[in-house]
Amino acid sequence: MFTKSVIVNLPTDSEARPVAVMVQISSRYDSRVFVSTHNKKVNAKSIMGMMSIGFTNGDELSIEAEGDDAKEAVEAMAKYIESK
């Protein structure tokens, strides 16, 4: 398992788009990928799950993955979440 904490710094022009991009990124990997914040953990490959956690810029997210490409999955998610 590979885990990393990041501070959200996403574009604010559209609420749904960044979440959709995060789901697309996590879906590229075979590993199971999860995002957690505010005491809630969701499957990062689920658009409904990701929309339900309700994070905003400045929030801290924990990204974790388990599988053969776990590190790559977490790093790709972190790169997107932290780059505005």
Protein Blocks (a to p, Z undefined) as FASTA:
>chain_A
ZZddddddddfkbmklmmmmmmmmmmmpmbdcdddeehiacdfkbmklmmmnopaehiac
ddddedjklmmmmmmmmmmmmpZZ
